[in-house]
């Protein structure tokens, strides 16, 4: 049986790292008066199969409008990346260790993310081999190229609403 990587996401308003508790999972959220939202992405990763997964890989996250406008364009931005590795190696976060029979998860928190309009948005995740040793700008530039050359491995959509006046 070949190895298969499963990547799933949950969007929540808050994650408590001490108790490992996910609070207020959502697929629809209302912004503040400035049309901003703070939220977390919890990514669950597990593998199925007998072959060993890649030694190290990085998941790149993009936020964008789900549907393109009349010109075929979608507004969006690069959110960041999370690294995972296969074996429990010294100097690495144990929670992000993955073997062929294990599962793990990672949390990314975002503060005051701007949403330019009320519509349906999506978060797309792309996988690349390697590590997270670059700064945000370098990762963003590499990720844009990866988006064109690698496959989409996970996806979640949600609606954004503005507060009622």
Phi, psi and omega in degrees: 000127179284160183279137178229131179264129176251129180231121179230150181234151171230135174262134179217160180282335181202145175233131179262110184291328181292313183265355183057043183252131176265125181246133174059065173297141182219158166230007173210135184217149178252133181284174170277186181296337179270006181064039177241155179220140170255135181201171176235151172247124174255122181250123177259130181232131172212164181235150178231131177128176187260337179285149179284142177288175177305153180299313179215144175211162183234137174256127180254133186248131177235135175255133179202167173294142182290319184248144178283155177280186183296342177266003180082015182254151176232133173286144179188172178208157177277123182274324183145196185215158176228135180259146175229157178217162189281306186254156179287099184253147180301136178091000180246155179293119182299332182290344182252024179268135184225129172243184184292345180240001184264170170222158182206174176212163178219151179241138172234126181253141181231135180249132172051054176283126182281140175238118189282344177201162175280118179190185175268131179245166176219155172244124180250142180238131178239143183253139176221147174286152177126196183232175181258056184260005179258164176282173185303313183298317178296316178299317181298315179297315178296320183295322178301318179291320179298324181300330180274339187245347180245169182271150173290125183249347175203157188202139173217141179240156180202156179263141176245128177241150174270156179297146177285133181267000000 
